[in-house]
Amino acid sequence: MSNLLVVPSQIAFARTDLLYITDNVTGVSGMKSGSTTVASLNLQDLDNCTTGNAISERRHEFFVSGCNGGTQIYPFGATAPSGALDEQFPADNLGIGEVSGHEYVFAPDLFSSSVTFYHVLRDQRMRTRNTGSAQALGIALKPAGVP
């Protein structure tokens, strides 16, 4: 067991054969396919409580959210963020998917029932939807054509 896995919060697989792991205490780690070794990605500018992640294979970017608000954007292989989403709320487990041919990051608000959609190419808020639940802790996406 790795000392980097204290309070793991979300995982995401990249086509580069890397498993990204966000942990509320230790930040973001990675594990290569076929390996059992977890290594810190040494990402800069993370808040002290990372909660979620999402991968944009299309843009070769990795999104990391935190308990204190704000989601950082990291190019694959970089340790410094290239930007951030404009959120002012603590996003929990992120989702990413395509809607009508455009890629969106879905950021559920840890302390409300809302989920905010961000158009990936613009890094800006596009729409916020209320879920009707007490908290929006995560999101699952259903691919087009799946009943």
C-alpha positions as CSV (number, residue, x, y, z in Angstrom):
1,M,0.0,0.0,0.0
2,S,1.3,3.5,-0.8
3,N,1.5,6.3,1.7
4,L,0.2,8.6,-1.1
5,L,-3.2,6.9,-0.8
6,V,-4.6,8.4,2.5
7,V,-8.1,9.6,1.4
8,P,-8.4,8.8,-2.3
9,S,-11.3,10.7,-3.9
10,Q,-11.3,10.0,-7.7
11,I,-9.5,8.1,-10.3
12,A,-9.3,8.5,-14.1
13,F,-7.5,6.5,-16.8
14,A,-5.7,8.2,-19.6
15,R,-4.9,6.6,-23.0
16,T,-1.3,7.2,-22.1
17,D,-1.6,4.2,-19.8
18,L,-1.5,6.3,-16.7
19,L,-4.0,6.1,-13.8
20,Y,-4.5,9.5,-12.2
21,I,-5.5,9.4,-8.5
22,T,-6.6,12.5,-6.5
23,D,-6.4,12.2,-2.8
24,N,-7.9,14.7,-0.3
25,V,-4.6,14.7,1.7
26,T,-1.7,14.0,-0.6
27,G,-2.7,15.7,-3.9
28,V,-2.4,13.9,-7.2
29,S,-0.5,10.7,-7.9
30,G,-0.2,8.5,-10.9
31,M,0.4,4.8,-11.6
32,K,1.5,3.4,-14.9
33,S,-0.2,0.4,-16.5
34,G,1.2,-2.8,-15.3
35,S,2.9,-1.2,-12.3
36,T,2.0,-1.4,-8.6
37,T,4.0,1.8,-7.7
38,V,2.1,5.0,-7.0
39,A,4.2,8.2,-7.6
40,S,3.3,11.8,-6.8
41,L,2.9,14.0,-9.9
42,N,4.2,16.9,-7.9
43,L,1.6,19.3,-9.3
44,Q,1.9,22.9,-8.3
45,D,-0.8,25.3,-7.1
46,L,-3.2,22.7,-5.7
47,D,-5.3,23.5,-2.8
48,N,-4.8,21.5,0.4
49,C,-7.7,19.1,-0.4
50,T,-7.9,17.7,-3.9
51,T,-11.3,16.2,-4.6
52,G,-11.6,15.3,-8.3
53,N,-10.1,14.9,-11.7
54,A,-11.1,14.7,-15.3
55,I,-9.0,14.0,-18.5
56,S,-9.5,15.7,-21.8
57,E,-7.8,13.4,-24.3
58,R,-8.8,15.8,-27.1
59,R,-6.8,18.7,-25.6
60,H,-4.2,16.6,-23.7
61,E,-5.2,18.2,-20.4
62,F,-6.0,17.1,-16.9
63,F,-8.4,19.0,-14.6
64,V,-8.0,18.9,-10.8
65,S,-10.7,20.2,-8.4
66,G,-10.4,21.1,-4.7
67,C,-12.4,21.5,-1.5
68,N,-11.6,25.2,-1.4
69,G,-12.9,26.1,-4.8
70,G,-11.3,26.3,-8.2
71,T,-10.3,23.7,-10.7
72,Q,-6.7,23.8,-12.1
73,I,-5.9,22.8,-15.7
74,Y,-2.6,20.9,-16.3
75,P,-1.2,20.0,-19.8
76,F,-0.2,16.3,-19.8
77,G,3.3,15.9,-18.3
78,A,3.4,19.5,-16.8
79,T,3.6,20.2,-13.1
80,A,2.4,23.8,-13.4
81,P,-1.2,24.7,-14.3
82,S,-1.9,26.4,-17.6
83,G,-5.1,27.9,-16.4
84,A,-8.2,27.4,-14.2
85,L,-11.9,27.2,-14.4
86,D,-13.7,30.3,-13.1
87,E,-15.6,28.4,-10.4
88,Q,-15.9,29.9,-6.9
89,F,-17.3,26.8,-5.3
90,P,-15.7,23.5,-4.1
91,A,-16.2,21.1,-7.0
92,D,-16.3,17.4,-6.0
93,N,-15.8,14.4,-8.3
94,L,-15.5,15.9,-11.8
95,G,-16.9,14.4,-15.0
96,I,-16.0,15.1,-18.7
97,G,-17.9,14.3,-21.8
98,E,-19.2,15.3,-25.1
99,V,-22.6,17.1,-25.7
100,S,-23.6,17.9,-29.3
101,G,-20.0,17.5,-30.5
102,H,-18.5,19.8,-27.8
103,E,-16.4,18.6,-24.8
104,Y,-17.6,19.8,-21.4
105,V,-16.2,19.4,-17.8
106,F,-19.0,18.8,-15.3
107,A,-18.3,20.3,-11.9
108,P,-20.7,19.2,-9.1
109,D,-20.8,21.7,-6.2
110,L,-19.8,19.9,-3.0
111,F,-22.3,21.9,-0.8
112,S,-25.3,22.3,-3.1
113,S,-27.4,20.4,-5.6
114,S,-26.0,22.2,-8.6
115,V,-23.7,21.0,-11.4
116,T,-21.9,23.5,-13.6
117,F,-20.9,22.8,-17.2
118,Y,-17.7,24.2,-18.6
119,H,-17.0,24.2,-22.3
120,V,-13.4,22.8,-22.5
121,L,-12.2,25.0,-25.3
122,R,-13.3,28.2,-23.5
123,D,-12.5,27.3,-19.9
124,Q,-15.6,29.2,-18.9
125,R,-19.0,28.5,-17.3
126,M,-21.6,27.7,-19.8
127,R,-24.6,26.5,-17.7
128,T,-25.5,25.5,-14.2
129,R,-28.2,22.9,-13.5
130,N,-29.8,21.9,-10.2
131,T,-30.0,18.2,-9.6
132,G,-32.8,18.2,-7.0
133,S,-30.6,16.2,-4.6
134,A,-29.2,17.5,-1.3
135,Q,-25.6,17.5,-2.6
136,A,-24.1,17.0,-6.0
137,L,-21.1,14.8,-5.1
138,G,-20.3,13.3,-8.5
139,I,-21.6,12.8,-12.0
140,A,-22.0,9.9,-14.4
141,L,-22.3,10.3,-18.1
142,K,-24.2,8.0,-20.5
143,P,-22.8,7.8,-24.0
144,A,-25.0,8.7,-26.9
145,G,-27.0,5.7,-28.2
146,V,-26.9,3.8,-24.9
147,P,-30.5,3.2,-23.7
